[in-house]
Amino acid sequence: MKILLVTDTWTPQVNGVVRTLTTMMKELERKKHAVEVISPDQYLTVPCPTYPMIRLAVVSPRHLAQKITAVRPDAIHITTEGPLGIAARAACLKKKIPFTTSYTTRFPEYVWERVRLPLTVGYSFMRWFHAPAVATMVATESFKKELESRGFRHLIRWDRGVDTTLFSPLDPKPDLDGPRPYLLYVGRVAVEKNLRDFLSLDVPGTKFVVGDGPLLPRLRREFPTVRFVGTRHGAELARYYAAADVFVFPSRTDTFGLVMLEALASGVPVAAYPCQATEEIIGDSGCGALDEDLGKAVSMALTIPPDRCRRYAQNFGWERSTHLFLANLAMISPSCYHKV
């Protein structure tokens, strides 16, 4: 098939959505499917309010319709609710082209954290955006049920995977700067990630933060003993995971948390608050510790054997995830491609 992905988040951004899409593209191409991407790097962009590191594309539905007609895909998947997603949605509706979407980020909660826009307004927009989709893909059963309770329809599962070749244990563990145990966080350095709860923990060892974001300058000043190492990619990122003794996930708002799977694949147990994403991934697997006392969770996680984490992560292969994605797509009739 020829598959068109429309996304408002793309490289060089580093987040779970980008890693999911880029890894899945490799798997799709390995299976001899062709993948086209419409992303912000192809357009004039402006900085996102409150998060200038994210660039938003300036684009019209008419231009998106022309690109869709030029590509003539067999299926269209819109991954984000930003300007490109909105323009692609409008173009598909005008041309009566079926499409699927995915709900990957709790934008209503994130916007509320930044500008106090009521959640009811945010969820009204999200329902409006996803309602015309043939199906909206979600990562977990618990999140699916939550969205259904908020009035979302046509929800289907798309389980995520993890690259267990790239993310794997190293023996011996790499040494980083500082005394052990190494406590690691990987992800955006932003308000919704609740990082202060991790950084303010009074626990032995050295804290590492891999990632970038609008809070980074402030947190560097507030927590001078924390190793903020910036964004890392590929083997360098995998080395930080493999070096860690425990992965700390302080967020309460993530829909999934791919970074937890990357840590587990590296043989690193997870310490986190009990919430939807952590219960879904960690649950009673024995590969992490969930507690309202995050320091207590860290202490418990440090007793978990690394090989247990690795074995558990191997259940989350990308081949199964890609198969589910393909099965969820809506096929397009050639008759949809009339002159724009």
N, C-alpha and C positions, 0 to 999 in steps of 0.2 A: 504494500500500500504506500501511497504518498500521504504523509500526515503533516498537517500544518499546526504548529504550536504558536500561540500568541501569549506573550508574557511581558509584564512591566518590570520584572526583576530579572537581571541577566548579568553575565560577567561584565566587569570585574567585581561585581558585588559578591559577597560570600555569605550565603545563608542556606537554610535547608531546602528552600524551593529551588535555588540555582543548582545545588548539588544533586537534588533529585532529578531535575530535568536533564542535566548534562550526563549523568550516569545512565539514565533511562535511554537517552538518545543513542549512546554507544551500544546498549543492548538491542535496541530496535534495529540499528544498522547492522549489527551482527546477524540479526535474523532476516536481513536483506530488505527491510523496509526503508523508504526514503523519508527523511525528516527535514522540513523547512521550518525556520524560526522567524517570527516577526518580533523584534525586541527594540528597546530604546536606543541602542547604539546605531540604529539605522536612520535616526531622525534628529532634528533639532530638539534639545531638551532644556528643561528649566529645573532648578533645584526644588525638591519637595519641601513644603513648609514644615518647620521644626526638625527636619532631617535632611539637610542639604547634601549629604553624601549620596542620597538616592536621587537619581535624575528621572524626571517625568517627560515622556515624549509629547511633542506637539503634533497632532495628527487629526485628520478628518475622517469620518466614516466613508466618504466617497473615495478617498485615497486607499483606505483599507479594502474597499470593495474591488477596486482595480487590481490590487495586489492578489487578492483571493482568486479573482478570475484569471490572472496571469499564471498563478501556481496550479490552479485546478486540482486541489487536493481531494483525496478520497474521504478524508475526515478532518474536522477542525476541532481543536481543543483549546479553550481559553483558560489560562491558569491563574489570572489575577484580575482584580476589579479596578485597575487603574485606567489611565487614559487610553492605552492601547486596547485593553480588554473592553472598555466601554465602546470604543469605535468599532472594534471587530463585532461585538454584539449587535450594534446598530446595523452594520453592513449585512450581517447574516440575516437579520430579521427582514430587512428591506428586500433582499434577494430570495427570501424563503429558503435559506440554506440551514439545515439542522446542525447543531453544534453541541458539544459538551463543555462543562466547566469543572473546576475543582475549587473547593473551599479549603484553603491551607493556612490562613492567617486570621486571627481574631481582630480584624480591623476595628469593629465597634469599641472593643475594650482598649485598644491601643490609642484610638483617637480620644477616647474619654480621658485616658491618662495624661494626654498632652494638652487638650483644650477644653475638657469637660463637656464635650458634646454628649447629650443624653444617649444612653444605650438604645433606647427605643427608636431614635432617629437613625442611628447607625445600622440597626438590624432591619429597619424599613428599607434602607438603601440596598442592603445585601439581599433581602428577599426579592426586591425589584430586579436586581442584576441577574440573579440565578434563575428566576422563575421561568424564562422562555427556554432554558436549556433542556435538551432531551433527557439529560441526566447530570447531576452534580456529584463529583467524586469526593469522598471524605476518607480520612486515613483510619479511623477507628470506629468501632460499634458504639461506644459511649458518646462520641461526638455526634454521630449520626442521630442517635436518640435525642440528644440535646437540641439539635437543629430542628428535628421534627416537632419537638415541643414548642419551638418558636415559630412554627408555621411554614417551614421549608418543605418542599415536596421533591419527588424524583431523586432521592438520595441513594447512592450506591457506594459500596466499599471499593477503595483502591489502596490496598496495603502497601506500605513502603518497604524498601529493601536497603541493604547496606553492602558496601564493597568490602567483602571479607578478605580480599587479596591485598588491597592497599592498607586497610586497617587491620593490623594483626599484632600479636605480642612479639616483643623482642627479648632475647635472652643473651646477655643480661640486660636489664632495663637501662636505657640511656641515663646518664647523669646530667642534670641541669644545674642551674645556679641556685644554691641554697640547701639547707638541711632538709632531710626527709622527715615525714612523708610529704610527697608532692600532691597538692590539691589543685585540680585543674577545672577551669571553665572555658568553654569554647562557644562563641556566638556573638551576636550583636551587643555592643555596649550601649544599651538604651534603657530608658526608664521602665519599659514593660517587662524587662528581664529580671527585675528585682535583685540586681547584683549586690546592692549594699548588704543584704542579709548574709551573703556569702563572705564578702570582704571584711565585714566587721566581726566575724566569728573569732572567738578567743580559743584557738586550738593550736597544737604543736604543728610544726612543719612550715612549708613555703607555699604560698598561693600564686598560681599562674593564671593569667587571663589572656586568651588568644582571641583576637577579634578587634573590631573598630566600631566606632559609633559616636553619636553626639555627646554622650556623657564621659567619654574617655579623658579629656583634659581635666575635668573636675575631679574625677575619681583618682587620677594620678596624684593630684594635690592632696586629696583627703586620705589616701592610703599609700604612703611612700614606700612601705616595705613590700607591697605586692609587685610581682613581676608582670608588667603589662608589655607583652611582646608584639602586639599588633597582629595584623592578618598573616596567616600562613596557609600555604597551599600544598597539595599533593604529598610527597614523601616527607616534607618538612612538617606539615601538619600531623601526619601519621606518627612522626617521631615524638611529638609532644604528647599525643595520646598514650603511646607505648611507654613513655617515661613516667606517667602519672601513677599514683597509688590509689587515688579515688577521684572520681569525676563528680563535681558538685553542680547540681541543676536547680537553681533557686526559683526559676520561673513558676508561676501558678497559672499562666494564661496560654501557654503553647497548645496548639491542636495536636501535635505529635511529639516533636523533639528528636529529630534524626541524630543529633549529636549524642544522645544517650546510646543509640545502637552502635555508633562509631566507637564510643568508649568501650562498650561491652565486647565488640569484635576485637578490640585491642587488649582484652583481658583485664579491663579496669571496671571495678564495681561502681555503682551510682549511689550517691546520697542526695536525697531530694525531699521536698514536701509532698505529702499525699494530695494529689489532684488528678484531674481526668487523664492527662497525658502520661503521668508517671504510673498511675494505677494500671493503665492499659499496657504499657511496655514492661514495667518491672513487676507489678502485681505480687503474686506469691512465687515468682520464679526463683527466689533466693539469690538473685544477682545484684541486689541493691537493698538499701535501707530507706524506708519512707517514714518520716516522723515530723511532727509540728515543731520539734526542737531540732533545728538543722545541725547543730553541733553534735547532738546525740546520734543523728543519722550518719554523720561523718565517722564517728567512732565505731559504730556498728559495721559500716561498709568496709572499713579497713581490715576486718576479720574474714572477709569473704574470699574464697580461693579464686585466683584469676582464671583457672581452666574452666570453672563453672560458667563464668561470664562468656568466655569464648564459645563454648559449646552451645549456649543459649542463642547467641547472636547468629550462629550458622543456620538457624531456622528461618532467618529473614533474608532469603536470597533474592537477587534482582530478577532472576528468570521468572519466578512466580509473580512478582510485582508487575513485570512487563506484560505477562500473559493476561493478568487482570485488566490492565490498562487497555490493551487491545480489544478485549472482550467488551469493555464498556463504551467504546467509541460508537458514534452515530455515523453511518455511512451516507454519503452524499450522492444523489442521483445526478448523472451528467446533465440532465435538463435544467438544473439550477443555474448553469453558467450561461446566462444570456448577456447581451451587450450592456455594459454599465451606462 
